[in-house]
Amino acid sequence: MMENWNGFITNLTQVELLKLARDDAISDWGEDIKITVLFASIGRKIAEEFDEYLPDELVYIFNIIESAMSASDIGLKTLVATGLLEALYSKAASDAILWKRIENQLGEASRKYLIEWGSWSE
């Protein structure tokens, strides 16, 4: 189980495109990058490169996200929700077809968060 944000990032960056996203974010922002910015960069990259992932990579990515959203670690859950998921949604929402495909990958806790966030932010 991922008990901290670093473990979460380590698990996600087993996928090469997300490793590159992490490295690009650190290159752009420096080693002292704010964690929320790092999570948002990865969320945007998931949306931007959605068609480039293999099916098993998508399952892996969204299972890790859902595990974090279902975990007892409130700090990690907050980073995933307000960093990664909100950036993922913001990047993909303008393309209804892309967003529907991404939404189909989301787990229950992730989907619930985005529905609640979407109704609050409108």
Secondary structure, 3 states (H helix, E strand, C coil): CCCCHHHHHHHHCCCHHHHHHHHHHHHHHCCCCCHHHHHHHHHHHHHHCHHHCCHHHHHHHHHHHHHHHHCCCHHHHHHHHHHHHHHHHHHHCCCHHHHHHHHHHCCHHHHHHHHHHHHHHC
